[in-house]
Amino acid sequence: MADGASASSITIEPVEGRAGRKAFIAAGKVAYLGDPHYIAPLEYEVGARLDPKANPALAGAEVQLFIARKNGVVAGRISAFINPLHLQTYNDATGHFGFLEAIDDAEVFAALLKAAEDWMRARGMKKIAGPFSFSVNEECGLLIDGFETPPYVMMPHGREWYRRHVEAAGYSKAMDMYALHYIPRRQFIPEKRMKFIERALSSPKVNIRYIDFKRFNEEIGTLVDIYKDAWSDNWGFVPMTEAQIKHMANELRPLIEKYNIIFCELDGEPVAFGLVLPNVMEAVRDFDG
């Protein structure tokens, strides 16, 4: 299970099962020693995402978790993932890597990425893209700016050396992803835009309403239908299965109030939605996972 062990004392270990997932989660913290902005995600939540029995996104998929050690000490981790929904959508023989965390060491990054590449190549994949943990519908992207801010819910964190070492291993940017930091003061809507909004809302055809918790699962299904229609042509889009929608509804239910989801209806039919998730990372800052 070694990758150049005699030359660099770096080993790559594939892990699986409950104990393997627990070690994989712990390996995600090694890069963040000394980072005052890092907030460890809840271990039980990450464990459920990695567990094929608990996460319907892994149904029918192939996934392998790897841990890197340097001189016997844990130095990083990576996941390799073949998503059948992606292959059905794009037919591009592409696998994905994700959950990439590692110390500031080019050889460790190279060894982790090579392990993921070799694993995917052995299963017929011809391209690799990432980080996706596990798809564009979940946490994705490699942080290249904004290291001075803490991670937000569903947003990736990272260290400043990640980009350098990933690019040194031969990777290049596929797409830009922007996350905008809020400004904690009221932002006034320009007058022209406000008039447009008021004119639209004055139409008897247009209605704005909050989510109906009495029909919560049905409402989440409507939200996902709008999302699929709006995002179907977006880069990297992967459709969600009914099991994933139900799972998402169960995860969202304890976190949100009715004011967090707003629907816009046209002639009585939902055509748009707005979703605001509470930033649970702030609440778990002191839990250390």
HUNORZI-V206407 format. One record per backbone hydrogen bond with DSSP energy under -1.0 kcal/mol. CO is the residue of the C=O (numbers start at 1). NH is the residue of the N-H. E is the energy in kcal/mol with one decimal. If there is no record, write none. Layout:
co:CO nh:NH e:E
co:CO nh:NH e:E
//
This chain:
co:1 nh:12 e:-1.1
co:4 nh:8 e:-2.4
co:5 nh:9 e:-2.2
co:9 nh:71 e:-2.5
co:11 nh:69 e:-2.5
co:13 nh:67 e:-2.3
co:16 nh:20 e:-1.1
co:17 nh:21 e:-2.6
co:18 nh:22 e:-2.1
co:19 nh:23 e:-2.1
co:20 nh:24 e:-2.3
co:21 nh:25 e:-2.4
co:22 nh:26 e:-2.0
co:23 nh:27 e:-2.0
co:25 nh:28 e:-1.1
co:26 nh:29 e:-1.7
co:29 nh:32 e:-1.6
co:32 nh:35 e:-2.2
co:42 nh:46 e:-2.2
co:43 nh:47 e:-2.8
co:44 nh:48 e:-1.8
co:45 nh:49 e:-1.7
co:46 nh:50 e:-1.8
co:51 nh:54 e:-1.5
co:51 nh:55 e:-2.2
co:55 nh:58 e:-1.9
co:56 nh:59 e:-1.5
co:58 nh:61 e:-1.8
co:62 nh:82 e:-3.0
co:64 nh:80 e:-2.8
co:65 nh:15 e:-2.5
co:66 nh:78 e:-1.9
co:67 nh:13 e:-3.0
co:68 nh:75 e:-3.2
co:68 nh:76 e:-1.2
co:69 nh:11 e:-2.5
co:70 nh:73 e:-1.8
co:73 nh:70 e:-2.9
co:75 nh:103 e:-2.2
co:76 nh:68 e:-2.6
co:77 nh:101 e:-1.5
co:78 nh:66 e:-2.7
co:79 nh:98 e:-1.5
co:80 nh:64 e:-2.5
co:81 nh:96 e:-3.1
co:82 nh:62 e:-1.8
co:83 nh:87 e:-2.1
co:84 nh:88 e:-2.4
co:85 nh:89 e:-1.6
co:86 nh:90 e:-2.8
co:87 nh:91 e:-2.0
co:93 nh:126 e:-2.7
co:93 nh:127 e:-1.9
co:95 nh:129 e:-2.0
co:96 nh:81 e:-2.8
co:97 nh:132 e:-2.6
co:98 nh:79 e:-2.5
co:101 nh:77 e:-2.6
co:103 nh:105 e:-2.1
co:105 nh:109 e:-1.9
co:106 nh:110 e:-2.5
co:107 nh:111 e:-2.3
co:108 nh:112 e:-2.4
co:109 nh:113 e:-2.6
co:110 nh:114 e:-2.2
co:111 nh:115 e:-2.0
co:112 nh:116 e:-2.0
co:113 nh:117 e:-2.6
co:114 nh:118 e:-3.1
co:115 nh:119 e:-2.1
co:116 nh:120 e:-2.2
co:117 nh:121 e:-2.9
co:118 nh:122 e:-2.1
co:120 nh:123 e:-1.2
co:120 nh:125 e:-2.3
co:121 nh:124 e:-1.7
co:127 nh:95 e:-2.6
co:129 nh:97 e:-2.0
co:131 nh:141 e:-2.6
co:135 nh:138 e:-1.9
co:139 nh:133 e:-2.7
co:146 nh:149 e:-1.5
co:152 nh:155 e:-2.4
co:159 nh:162 e:-1.7
co:161 nh:165 e:-2.1
co:162 nh:166 e:-2.6
co:163 nh:167 e:-2.6
co:164 nh:168 e:-1.8
co:166 nh:171 e:-1.5
co:167 nh:170 e:-1.8
co:183 nh:185 e:-2.8
co:190 nh:194 e:-2.5
co:191 nh:195 e:-2.3
co:192 nh:196 e:-1.8
co:193 nh:197 e:-2.5
co:194 nh:198 e:-2.7
co:195 nh:199 e:-2.3
co:196 nh:200 e:-2.2
co:197 nh:201 e:-2.7
co:198 nh:202 e:-1.4
co:200 nh:203 e:-1.1
co:203 nh:206 e:-1.4
co:205 nh:267 e:-2.9
co:207 nh:265 e:-3.5
co:209 nh:263 e:-3.1
co:212 nh:215 e:-1.4
co:213 nh:216 e:-1.2
co:215 nh:219 e:-2.8
co:216 nh:220 e:-2.5
co:217 nh:221 e:-2.0
co:218 nh:222 e:-2.0
co:219 nh:223 e:-2.4
co:220 nh:224 e:-2.4
co:221 nh:225 e:-2.1
co:222 nh:226 e:-2.2
co:223 nh:227 e:-2.4
co:224 nh:228 e:-3.0
co:225 nh:229 e:-2.1
co:226 nh:230 e:-2.7
co:227 nh:231 e:-2.4
co:228 nh:232 e:-1.1
co:231 nh:234 e:-2.2
co:234 nh:237 e:-1.8
co:241 nh:245 e:-2.2
co:242 nh:246 e:-2.4
co:243 nh:247 e:-2.2
co:244 nh:248 e:-2.7
co:245 nh:249 e:-2.3
co:246 nh:250 e:-2.0
co:247 nh:251 e:-1.9
co:248 nh:252 e:-2.5
co:249 nh:253 e:-2.1
co:252 nh:255 e:-1.8
co:252 nh:256 e:-1.4
co:257 nh:260 e:-2.1
co:258 nh:261 e:-1.0
co:260 nh:276 e:-2.6
co:261 nh:211 e:-1.6
co:262 nh:274 e:-2.6
co:263 nh:209 e:-2.5
co:264 nh:271 e:-2.9
co:264 nh:272 e:-1.4
co:265 nh:207 e:-2.3
co:266 nh:269 e:-1.7
co:269 nh:266 e:-2.7
co:272 nh:264 e:-2.7
co:274 nh:262 e:-2.4
co:278 nh:280 e:-1.8
co:279 nh:282 e:-1.6
co:280 nh:284 e:-1.4
co:284 nh:287 e:-1.9
co:289 nh:43 e:-2.8
//
